[in-house]
């Protein structure tokens, strides 16, 4: 039996190489290989996009949940502190009754004791219906307690069970104070005066600052009218300005109140046009009996929140690009070698012929 000749074997090798480059259903092998690489890169890109979407949702959801938790903690502490002030004011108001047996010196001593028992309360005062100070225990020796806006609010204080929250006012430039007040009424319901506690800014400071876990974060307590009662970190300009009609904070506040939900999550653009994530929570404690609705808001820069998922995404995109470039280089090299082998086979075939 004869063995195949060298020419026959060379012919077989040349035919295999030729078949490897023949078109498949109208497409060359080169096109099919590049199409397969493109499909692989497209599929991995879809996987990365799905990861990015999932990671973004997870990061934003975690951040939102954390901010909501901080808002609940602030509300609980705010309610606890306001409730303590309310009890003190009720005690002081009870001592003013004619049947209490507490003399003027007794009342003054009681005010001093109540003030010392409550950190953050800088003054306890008893006012008549015209706003004149009758009794007081304060750190200012009765100075700068004649807030005209507050005094004008005493006559309309119709409910003896409601605690009235004043607008913030500057005792000294840049230092804001808030008054919590219970009206003093006659048995017939006529306003005789009021008993008031003046809170300095440090009253809420410890609780509020403990919730600031990021440098780009701020917290505000705002009335339903848009006026801020507190802004942390301290910013006198923000306090004086309050929420301007049509501004981002005013718009999201009114949207939150109209929605009727205790907690809302929104986005808005600040004065510099930067997007911010804001969580708002309405103070719901009915035991406080406040004359206005208070809303606690925590906001963070959307860019800083997104930084939590941008970093891993950048890493995955870099790996994808490196993989794509490396795969393309390897495929191009293999195809070049195959073309060189085809050219060599063609030359050999011509030499044999």
C-alpha positions as CSV (number, residue, x, y, z in Angstrom):
1,X,0.0,0.0,0.0
2,X,1.5,3.3,-1.1
3,X,1.9,6.1,1.5
4,X,0.6,9.6,0.5
5,X,3.2,11.7,-1.2
6,X,4.6,14.9,0.2
7,X,2.8,16.9,-2.4
8,X,-0.5,15.2,-1.5
9,X,0.1,16.1,2.2
10,X,1.0,19.7,1.3
11,X,-2.2,19.9,-0.7
12,X,-4.2,18.7,2.2
13,X,-2.7,21.3,4.5
14,X,-3.2,24.1,2.0
15,X,-6.9,23.0,1.6
16,X,-7.4,23.1,5.4
17,X,-6.0,26.6,5.6
18,X,-8.1,27.7,2.6
19,X,-11.2,26.2,4.1
20,X,-10.5,28.2,7.4
21,X,-10.8,31.5,5.5
22,X,-13.8,30.5,3.3
23,X,-17.0,32.6,3.8
24,X,-19.6,31.0,6.0
25,X,-23.1,31.8,4.7
26,X,-21.8,34.9,3.0
27,X,-19.7,36.1,6.0
28,X,-15.9,35.7,6.2
29,X,-14.4,34.1,9.3
30,X,-12.8,37.4,10.2
31,X,-16.2,39.2,10.3
32,X,-17.7,36.4,12.4
33,X,-14.8,36.6,14.9
34,X,-15.1,40.4,15.2
35,X,-18.9,40.0,15.5
36,X,-18.5,37.4,18.3
37,X,-16.1,39.8,20.1
38,X,-18.5,42.7,19.7
39,X,-21.4,40.5,21.0
40,X,-19.3,39.5,24.0
41,X,-18.4,43.1,24.8
42,X,-22.0,44.1,24.4
43,X,-23.2,41.4,26.7
44,X,-20.7,42.3,29.4
45,X,-21.6,46.0,29.0
46,X,-25.2,45.0,29.7
47,X,-24.1,43.1,32.8
48,X,-22.1,46.2,34.0
49,X,-25.1,48.5,33.2
50,X,-27.4,46.2,35.3
51,X,-24.8,46.2,38.1
52,X,-24.6,50.0,38.0
53,X,-28.4,50.4,38.1
54,X,-28.6,47.9,41.0
55,X,-25.7,49.5,42.9
56,X,-27.2,53.0,42.4
57,X,-30.6,51.9,43.8
58,X,-28.9,50.2,46.7
59,X,-26.7,53.1,47.7
60,X,-29.6,55.7,47.4
61,X,-31.9,53.4,49.3
62,X,-29.4,52.9,52.1
63,X,-28.7,56.6,52.3
64,X,-32.4,57.4,52.3
65,X,-33.1,54.9,55.1
66,X,-30.2,56.3,57.2
67,X,-31.5,59.8,56.8
68,X,-35.0,58.7,57.6
69,X,-33.7,57.0,60.8
70,X,-31.9,60.2,61.8
71,X,-35.0,62.2,61.2
72,X,-37.0,59.9,63.6
73,X,-34.3,60.3,66.2
74,X,-34.4,64.0,66.0
75,X,-38.2,64.0,66.2
76,X,-38.1,61.8,69.3
77,X,-35.6,64.1,71.0
78,X,-37.3,67.2,69.9
79,X,-40.6,65.9,71.3
80,X,-39.0,64.9,74.6
81,X,-37.4,68.3,75.0
82,X,-40.5,70.2,74.1
83,X,-42.5,68.0,76.4
84,X,-40.2,68.9,79.3
85,X,-40.6,72.6,78.6
86,X,-44.4,72.1,78.4
87,X,-44.5,70.5,81.9
88,X,-42.3,73.3,83.3
89,X,-44.6,75.9,81.8
90,X,-47.7,74.2,83.2
91,X,-46.1,74.1,86.6
92,X,-45.3,77.8,86.4
93,X,-48.8,78.6,85.2
94,X,-50.4,76.6,88.0
95,X,-48.3,78.6,90.6
96,X,-49.8,81.8,89.2
97,X,-53.3,80.9,90.3
98,X,-54.8,82.7,93.2
99,X,-55.7,79.4,94.9
100,X,-52.1,78.1,94.5
101,X,-50.9,79.9,97.7
102,X,-47.6,80.7,95.9
103,X,-46.5,84.3,96.7
104,X,-44.5,86.5,94.3
105,X,-41.2,85.3,95.9
106,X,-42.4,81.7,95.7
107,X,-43.2,82.2,92.0
108,X,-39.8,83.7,91.3
109,X,-38.0,80.9,93.1
110,X,-40.1,78.3,91.1
111,X,-39.1,80.0,87.8
112,X,-35.5,79.9,88.8
113,X,-35.7,76.2,89.8
114,X,-37.5,75.3,86.6
115,X,-35.0,77.1,84.5
116,X,-32.0,75.5,86.2
117,X,-33.6,72.1,85.7
118,X,-33.8,72.4,81.9
119,X,-30.5,72.8,80.0
120,X,-30.9,75.1,77.1
121,X,-33.6,77.3,78.7
122,X,-32.1,80.7,79.1
123,X,-35.1,82.4,80.6
124,X,-38.5,81.7,82.2
125,X,-40.8,84.7,82.2
126,X,-44.3,85.6,83.3
127,X,-46.0,88.3,81.2
128,X,-49.2,90.2,81.5
129,X,-51.7,90.6,78.6
130,X,-49.8,93.6,77.2
131,X,-46.4,91.7,77.3
132,X,-44.9,93.4,80.3
133,X,-42.7,91.2,82.4
134,X,-44.2,90.4,85.8
135,X,-41.8,87.7,87.0
136,X,-38.6,86.3,85.4
137,X,-35.6,84.1,85.9
138,X,-33.2,84.8,83.1
139,X,-29.6,85.2,82.1
140,X,-30.1,88.6,80.6
141,X,-31.5,90.5,83.5
142,X,-34.8,91.2,81.7
143,X,-33.0,92.8,78.8
144,X,-34.0,92.1,75.1
145,X,-37.0,90.1,76.1
146,X,-39.4,92.6,74.5
147,X,-39.7,90.9,71.1
148,X,-42.4,93.0,69.5
149,X,-43.6,90.3,67.1
150,X,-44.0,87.9,70.0
151,X,-45.8,90.4,72.2
152,X,-48.3,91.0,69.5
153,X,-49.1,87.3,69.5
154,X,-50.2,87.1,73.1
155,X,-53.8,88.5,72.8
156,X,-54.7,86.0,70.0
157,X,-53.5,83.0,72.1
158,X,-57.1,81.7,72.4
159,X,-56.3,78.1,73.6
160,X,-55.1,77.5,77.1
161,X,-54.0,73.9,76.1
162,X,-51.9,74.9,73.1
163,X,-48.2,75.7,73.3
164,X,-47.3,78.5,71.0
165,X,-43.9,78.5,69.2
166,X,-42.5,82.0,68.3
167,X,-40.6,82.9,65.2
168,X,-36.8,82.9,65.8
169,X,-35.4,86.3,66.8
170,X,-31.9,87.5,67.2
171,X,-31.1,88.3,70.8
172,X,-27.6,89.3,69.6
173,X,-26.5,89.4,66.0
174,X,-26.2,85.9,64.7
175,X,-27.7,84.3,67.9
176,X,-31.3,83.2,67.5
177,X,-33.8,82.4,70.2
178,X,-37.2,80.7,70.3
179,X,-40.0,81.2,72.8
180,X,-42.4,78.4,73.8
181,X,-45.4,79.9,75.5
182,X,-48.6,78.9,77.3
183,X,-51.3,81.5,77.7
184,X,-52.7,82.4,81.2
185,X,-56.5,82.6,81.1
186,X,-59.3,83.4,83.4
187,X,-62.0,80.9,84.2
188,X,-64.1,82.7,81.6
189,X,-61.4,82.2,79.0
190,X,-60.0,85.7,78.9
191,X,-56.3,86.1,78.3
192,X,-54.6,87.5,81.3
193,X,-51.0,87.0,80.1
194,X,-48.6,84.2,79.3
195,X,-45.8,82.2,80.8
196,X,-42.9,81.7,78.4
197,X,-39.6,79.8,78.2
198,X,-36.8,81.2,76.0
199,X,-34.6,78.6,74.4
200,X,-31.1,79.4,73.2
201,X,-29.6,77.7,70.1
202,X,-27.6,75.2,72.1
203,X,-30.9,73.7,73.2
204,X,-31.0,71.4,70.1
205,X,-27.4,71.6,69.1
206,X,-26.2,68.3,70.6
207,X,-29.0,66.2,69.1
208,X,-28.9,67.9,65.7
209,X,-25.1,67.8,65.3
210,X,-25.0,64.1,66.3
211,X,-27.1,63.5,63.1
212,X,-24.6,65.2,60.9
213,X,-22.5,62.3,59.6
214,X,-21.3,64.0,56.4
215,X,-19.7,67.3,55.7
216,X,-22.2,68.1,52.8
217,X,-25.2,67.5,55.1
218,X,-27.5,70.0,56.7
219,X,-30.5,69.8,58.9
220,X,-33.4,72.3,59.4
221,X,-36.5,72.5,61.5
222,X,-39.1,74.6,59.6
223,X,-42.6,75.8,60.4
224,X,-45.4,75.2,57.9
225,X,-45.1,78.9,56.9
226,X,-41.5,78.2,55.6
227,X,-39.7,80.0,58.4
228,X,-36.8,78.1,59.8
229,X,-36.6,77.6,63.5
230,X,-33.2,76.0,63.3
231,X,-30.5,75.4,60.7
232,X,-27.4,73.2,61.3
233,X,-24.6,73.8,60.7
234,X,-25.3,77.3,62.0
235,X,-25.9,79.8,59.3
236,X,-27.3,83.2,60.2
237,X,-28.0,84.1,56.6
238,X,-30.0,80.9,56.1
239,X,-32.0,81.6,59.3
240,X,-32.7,85.2,58.3
241,X,-33.7,84.3,54.8
242,X,-35.8,81.4,55.7
243,X,-37.5,79.6,52.8
244,X,-38.2,82.0,50.0
245,X,-41.4,81.5,47.9
246,X,-40.6,79.6,44.7
247,X,-37.2,78.5,46.0
248,X,-36.1,74.8,46.1
249,X,-36.6,74.4,49.9
250,X,-39.9,76.2,49.9
251,X,-41.2,74.2,47.0
252,X,-40.3,70.8,48.5
253,X,-41.7,71.8,51.9
254,X,-45.1,72.7,50.4
255,X,-45.0,69.6,48.3
256,X,-44.3,67.5,51.4
257,X,-47.1,69.1,53.4
258,X,-49.6,68.7,50.5
259,X,-48.7,65.1,50.2
260,X,-49.9,64.4,53.7
261,X,-47.3,61.7,54.4
262,X,-45.3,61.8,57.6
263,X,-42.0,61.2,55.7
264,X,-41.1,62.2,52.1
265,X,-38.0,61.8,50.0
266,X,-37.4,64.3,47.2
267,X,-34.7,66.1,45.2
268,X,-34.3,69.8,44.6
269,X,-31.7,72.3,43.3
270,X,-30.1,74.6,45.9
271,X,-29.2,78.2,45.4
272,X,-26.0,77.2,43.5
273,X,-27.9,74.9,41.2
274,X,-26.6,71.7,42.8
275,X,-28.9,68.7,43.1
276,X,-29.6,67.6,46.7
277,X,-31.4,64.7,48.2
278,X,-33.8,65.7,51.0
279,X,-35.8,63.7,53.6
280,X,-38.6,65.5,55.3
281,X,-40.5,64.4,58.4
282,X,-43.5,66.0,60.0
283,X,-43.4,66.2,63.8
284,X,-46.4,64.1,64.7
285,X,-46.5,64.1,68.5
286,X,-49.9,65.3,69.5
287,X,-49.0,65.5,73.1
288,X,-47.0,68.6,72.5
289,X,-50.1,70.5,71.4
290,X,-48.1,73.0,69.2
291,X,-49.8,75.8,67.4
292,X,-48.0,75.1,64.2
293,X,-46.8,72.1,62.2
294,X,-43.0,71.6,62.3
295,X,-41.1,69.7,59.7
296,X,-37.6,68.2,60.2
297,X,-35.5,68.1,57.0
298,X,-32.2,66.5,56.3
299,X,-30.5,67.0,52.9
300,X,-27.3,65.8,51.3
301,X,-25.5,66.7,48.0
302,X,-26.7,64.2,45.4
303,X,-23.1,64.2,44.0
304,X,-21.7,63.0,47.3
305,X,-24.4,60.4,47.6
306,X,-23.6,59.2,44.1
307,X,-19.9,59.0,45.0
308,X,-20.8,55.8,47.0
309,X,-21.5,53.9,43.8
310,X,-19.4,55.8,41.3
311,X,-16.1,54.4,42.5
312,X,-16.9,50.6,42.0
313,X,-18.5,51.5,38.6
314,X,-15.3,53.2,37.5
315,X,-13.3,50.1,38.4
316,X,-15.7,47.8,36.4
317,X,-15.6,50.1,33.4
318,X,-11.8,50.2,33.4
319,X,-11.7,46.4,33.6
320,X,-14.2,46.2,30.7
321,X,-12.1,48.6,28.6
322,X,-8.9,46.7,29.3
323,X,-10.6,43.4,28.5
324,X,-12.0,44.8,25.2
325,X,-8.7,46.3,24.1
326,X,-6.7,43.1,25.1
327,X,-9.2,40.8,23.3
328,X,-9.1,43.0,20.2
329,X,-5.3,43.0,20.1
330,X,-5.1,39.2,20.5
331,X,-7.8,38.6,17.9
332,X,-6.1,41.0,15.4
333,X,-2.7,39.2,16.1
334,X,-4.2,35.8,15.5
335,X,-5.9,36.9,12.3
336,X,-2.7,38.4,11.1
337,X,-0.9,35.1,11.7
338,X,-3.6,33.2,9.9
339,X,-3.4,35.6,6.9
340,X,0.4,35.1,6.9
341,X,0.0,31.3,7.0
342,X,-2.5,31.6,4.1
343,X,-0.1,33.6,2.1
344,X,2.7,31.1,2.7
345,X,0.4,28.2,1.8
346,X,-0.5,30.0,-1.4
347,X,3.1,30.6,-2.3
348,X,4.0,26.9,-1.6
349,X,1.1,25.8,-3.8
350,X,2.3,27.9,-6.7
351,X,5.8,26.5,-6.2
352,X,4.6,23.0,-6.5
353,X,2.6,23.8,-9.5
